[in-house]
Amino acid sequence: MPIGLRLCSRDMTVSIELRHLRCFLAIAEEENLTRAAARLHLTQPAVSRTLAALERHLGARLVDRSTHHLALTAEGRAFRERAAAALAAFDAAVDPARLRHRPLRLGHAWSAFGPYTTPLLRRWQREHPETPLELLRVDDRTAGLAPGQVDAALLRGAVDAPGLVTAELTTEPRVAALPADSPLADRPGDLTLLDLADQTVVLNTVSGATALTLWPLPARPTSTLTVANTDDWLAAIAAARGVGVSSASTAALHPHPGVTYRPLPDAPPLPVLLAWRDAFPHPATGALVAMAREIVSGAGDP
C-alpha cells in the first residue's frame, strides 16, 4: 500500500490522500488530462475521478474545463501553492538521505565523554560535516535517551532500561569529593571507601551512578543526603553537608573552589557506555561508536 496522508471530508464520504495532491499538481503543470495521466501512469478517467473527488472535498472548482487547454481557477491557483508545500514537506520527512543527515543528538548526565569530549566533537565535525553532533546535558539516568530527547547517550555505570543497547567505550577510576576544609582532603596517603563510611554521603539519585551498594555491606554508610543533579551535588559537598563519590572526569570537568577531589583506588572503576535505542537508531550511530572507540584507543588523529 503506498504511503498516503488521509484527510476525511466533513461528511466522512471522501478520503483524500497524497495521490490526490500529486494528481492535481500534475494537471496544473501539464494543463491537459491526457498528459497528466501519462505522467502519473494512470488512465485519463482515473485522473478525472481523482480531481473530481478532491474538488468535492474542498467544495470548490479547481480547474476550468471550458477551454481546450485546462486552466486553474482562482481557487485552484491558491490551492496549488498549499498542495505543493504539503507534498514538499512530506517528501522531505520521508527522504532517507535527509534522515541520515539530521543532527545526531548525544546526551550526557554530567561529564560527557570526559577527556575525550573535545577530540570526539572536533573529529566528528571534520569527518561528518553533513551530520551535526549536538551534545546535550539531560539530568536523567539515561541522559534523555529513554524519553526520546536524544538519539544516543554517554552513560556511566550499568543502566536498567528496556529497549536500550549499550557499548562499553572505556572505564574511569573513581574519586572522592570532599569539602575543601575536610580533614580527609589533606590527609596523606590514599583514601578508601572505608574512610567515607562514617560520613554523610551525598547521592544524586536522578542522574548519578553512585549508590550505597558501592560499599561492602559491613561498612555501608548509614547517613545519606539525596540531590537531583550534579550542580546540587557539588553545592551540598562544598557546604560540608556530606561527601560524594564520582568518576575522575567529574574532577576534571567540574572543578569547584569548595570541593577537593581525591583518588579512591579501592573503588571499582566506572564503565563509560554509549547507549542508543534498539528500535530505529540514528543512521550515524555505528559511526559514532567506531569513532569513540578509536579515540579512546588512540587510533587516528584527535
Residue pairs with C-beta under 8 A, 6 or more apart in sequence:
2 18
2 19
3 18
3 94
4 17
4 18
4 19
5 17
5 18
5 86
5 90
6 15
6 16
6 17
7 15
7 16
7 17
7 57
8 14
8 15
8 16
9 15
9 16
9 56
9 57
14 53
14 56
14 57
16 53
16 54
16 57
18 87
18 90
19 50
20 50
20 53
20 54
20 57
21 54
21 83
21 86
21 87
22 40
22 87
23 36
23 40
23 42
23 47
23 50
23 51
23 54
24 50
24 51
24 54
24 62
24 76
24 79
24 80
24 83
25 80
25 83
25 84
25 87
26 36
26 39
26 40
26 47
27 33
27 36
27 47
27 51
27 63
27 70
28 63
28 72
28 76
28 80
29 36
30 36
30 39
31 69
31 70
31 71
32 69
32 70
33 44
33 47
33 48
33 70
34 44
36 47
37 43
37 44
37 46
37 47
40 47
42 50
51 62
51 63
54 62
55 61
55 62
55 63
58 75
58 79
60 73
60 75
60 79
61 73
61 75
61 76
62 72
62 73
62 75
62 76
62 79
63 70
63 71
63 72
63 73
63 76
64 70
64 71
64 72
64 73
64 76
72 80
92 98
99 283
100 130
100 131
100 283
100 284
101 130
101 131
102 131
102 282
103 131
103 132
103 133
103 134
104 131
104 132
104 133
104 134
104 151
104 152
104 282
104 284
104 285
104 288
105 134
105 136
105 144
105 149
105 150
105 151
105 152
106 133
106 134
106 135
106 136
106 150
106 151
106 152
106 153
106 154
106 288
107 136
107 137
107 138
107 140
107 142
107 143
107 144
107 145
107 149
107 150
107 152
107 153
107 154
108 135
108 136
108 137
108 138
108 143
108 153
108 154
108 155
109 137
109 138
109 139
109 140
109 141
109 143
109 155
109 156
109 207
109 208
109 230
110 137
110 207
110 208
110 229
110 230
110 250
110 253
110 254
111 156
111 247
111 249
111 250
111 252
111 253
111 254
112 135
112 137
112 154
112 249
112 253
113 120
113 154
113 169
113 272
113 292
114 172
114 247
114 248
114 249
114 252
114 253
114 272
115 249
115 252
116 170
116 292
116 295
116 296
117 135
117 253
119 295
119 302
120 133
120 291
120 292
120 295
121 133
121 135
122 302
123 291
123 295
123 300
123 301
123 302
124 133
124 288
124 291
125 132
125 133
127 291
128 284
128 287
131 284
133 288
136 143
136 144
136 149
136 150
137 143
138 144
138 149
138 150
138 153
138 207
139 206
139 207
139 228
139 229
139 230
140 146
140 147
140 149
140 206
140 207
141 155
141 159
141 161
141 206
141 207
142 153
142 155
142 159
142 161
142 164
142 275
143 150
143 153
143 154
143 155
143 207
144 150
144 153
145 152
145 153
145 155
145 161
145 164
145 275
145 276
145 277
146 161
146 163
146 164
148 277
151 276
151 277
151 281
151 282
151 285
152 274
152 275
152 276
152 281
152 282
152 285
152 288
153 274
153 275
153 276
154 169
154 272
154 273
154 274
154 275
155 166
155 272
155 273
155 274
155 275
156 172
156 209
156 247
156 270
156 271
156 272
156 273
157 209
157 270
157 271
157 273
158 271
159 166
159 273
159 275
163 277
163 278
163 279
164 275
164 276
164 277
164 278
165 275
165 276
165 277
165 278
165 281
166 273
166 274
166 275
167 273
167 274
167 275
167 289
167 293
168 271
168 272
168 273
169 272
169 273
169 274
169 289
169 292
169 293
169 296
170 271
170 272
170 296
171 269
171 270
171 271
171 272
172 247
172 248
172 249
172 269
172 270
172 272
173 247
173 248
173 263
173 264
173 265
173 267
173 269
173 270
174 245
174 246
174 247
174 248
174 263
174 264
174 267
174 268
174 269
174 270
175 245
175 246
175 247
175 248
175 250
175 251
175 261
175 262
175 263
175 264
176 184
176 191
176 195
176 196
176 243
176 244
176 245
176 261
176 262
176 263
176 264
177 202
177 233
177 234
177 237
177 243
177 244
177 245
177 246
177 250
177 251
177 259
177 260
177 261
178 184
178 185
178 237
178 243
178 259
178 260
178 261
178 262
179 185
179 237
179 238
179 239
179 240
179 243
179 258
179 259
179 260
180 238
180 257
180 258
180 259
180 260
181 240
182 240
182 243
182 260
184 191
184 195
184 196
184 243
184 262
185 260
185 262
186 260
190 263
190 264
190 265
190 266
191 262
191 263
191 264
192 264
192 265
192 266
193 214
193 215
193 216
193 219
193 245
193 264
193 266
193 267
194 219
196 215
196 221
196 243
196 245
197 215
197 219
197 220
197 221
198 221
199 221
199 223
199 242
199 243
200 221
200 223
200 224
200 225
200 241
200 242
200 243
201 210
201 212
201 221
201 223
201 224
201 225
201 242
201 243
201 244
201 245
202 224
202 225
202 226
202 227
202 233
202 236
202 237
202 241
202 242
202 243
202 244
203 210
203 211
203 212
203 224
203 225
203 226
203 227
203 244
204 210
204 226
204 227
204 228
204 229
204 230
204 232
204 233
205 226
205 227
205 228
206 227
206 228
206 229
207 228
207 229
207 230
208 230
208 233
208 246
209 246
209 247
209 270
210 244
210 245
210 246
212 220
212 221
212 224
213 220
214 245
214 267
214 268
215 221
223 242
224 242
225 236
225 241
225 242
227 233
227 236
230 250
230 254
233 244
233 246
234 254
234 256
234 258
234 259
236 242
236 244
237 243
237 244
237 256
237 258
237 259
238 256
238 257
238 258
238 259
239 258
245 264
245 267
247 270
247 272
248 263
250 261
251 261
274 288
274 289
274 292
276 282
276 285
294 300
295 302
